[in-house]
Every structure is written in structure tokens, then in C-alpha cells.
Amino acid sequence: MPQQAWSDKRERQYEHIKSGAKKKGASEDRAEEIAARTANKNRAQSGEARQKSRTSVEDVSPQHRGGKRSGNRQGPKGPTRDQLYNEAKKRNIKGRSTMTKKQLADALGR
């Protein structure tokens, strides 16, 4: 473990994340880096850390995010028509059901 200022809970969390990353095929160094970053971010968000960056505190916790950023990938041609349609539905754009992909993109300002 990198620091001695961590609580027993953070120590267990660090070891758990490290072992999970190693099981997924990460190297020892990479697993340690992932575990330390995650544990430190959680310390900052819970107020345990003396220093913390604004992004660490304001961003979504690593456990909640859980791949949300990587799961939103779009293909080489951008979002699909269905993705555009769902966004138009959320924004309550009229006439969206008859629009083409290009028309939906234009209506959404893309």
C-alpha cells in the first residue's frame, strides 16, 4: 500500500481493487496504479484526504461510474438513428418520428 495514512477500510478497498485488476490481466504496476487512484478518489470524496482536486470531489465516484464512459462509444459514423431519436425524445422535439438520421442530427444541433 502506498501510504500509511489510509484507514483499514481504504486498505481493504485498495487490496480488493488491486486483486481484481490483476485478475483482469493488468500488470502489477498498472493494478497498483488503478487501486491507488480509486482509493484516493474515494478518500477525497468522503473528506478523508488533506488535499483534493476539484475534479475528484465533483466527479462521479468510480464505483458508480463503472464503465459508463467507455460504454457510450459511438461508431465511425457517429450515433445511430435510434440514439439520436432517443435524445430528441428527451428534448421533446416535434416531428422526430418521421425524421431521418441527418434531420435528427440537425434538429439536435450536431
N, C-alpha and C positions, 0 to 999 in steps of 0.2 A: 504494500500500500504506500502511496507517495507521501502522505503527510500523517503526522501523529495527532493533529487537531481534530480529526474526524471522530464522530461518535461511533459506538458499536453498531448502531443501525446503518450508518453510512459505510462502515467497514464490510458488513454483510452484503449490502447492496453492491458495493464495488466488486467483491469476490463473485457474486452471483452473475453480474453483467459480464465480467471478465470470462468466466467459465462458459457462459452462453455464446459469447463471441468466438471463443476458441472452438466450440463445437460446430459453429457455422463455417469454420475454415479460416478464420483470421489468424494472423501470426501472433506470437506472444506480445510483441511491441504494440501492434495495432489493437489487440484486445485490451491491453492496459490503457492505451490512449482513450478508447471508446468508454471504458468503465470510469476512468478518472473524469472525463468531460461530463458524463452523465451524472455522476455523483456530485461533482462540483456545482453543476447547474441546479440540481435539486437542493443543495445546501444554500445557494444564493436565493432561490425562490422561497425557501422556508425561513430565511433570515438568520441562518447559522453562520454565514460567511462574513468576515470583516469587510472585504472588498467584493464588489459585484458589478458586472456591466449592466447597462440599462437593457440591452437585448436579452440577457439571461433572465432578468426579472420579468420583462414584459412579454416574452415569447411563450408559446405553449410548452408545457412540460414534456420531456422526452417520452414518458410513458403514455401520455395522451396522444401525442403526435403519431408515434408508432408506424411510420412509413406513409403517412398521409401525403407528404410532399412527393415521395417517389411514386405513389400510386396514381398521381394525376397526370401521368405522361400522355402527351398527345403525339400522334403520328407525324410523318413528314409533311402532310398536307393540313396540319392544324387540327382543331377539334372536329369531331364528326357532326353531322347534321343533328343527330339526337342530342348531343351535348349542347349545341347551340340552341336547339329548341327548348331544352330544359332551362337554360339560362334565361331565354326570352320569356318563358312561362313564369319564372321567379320575378322577372321585372314587369310582368303584366303587359307585354307588347301585343297590341291588337293585330289580328290577321296572321299570326305566326303559323297557324296550321297549314296554310296554303303556300307559305314562303319556301323558296329553295334555300340551299345551304348558303349561297352567296348573299341572298336577300336577308337571311337571318344575321349573317355576319355584319352586313351593312347596318341593319337596324340596331345591332348591339354596339356599333361603333368600332368594329375590329378592322 
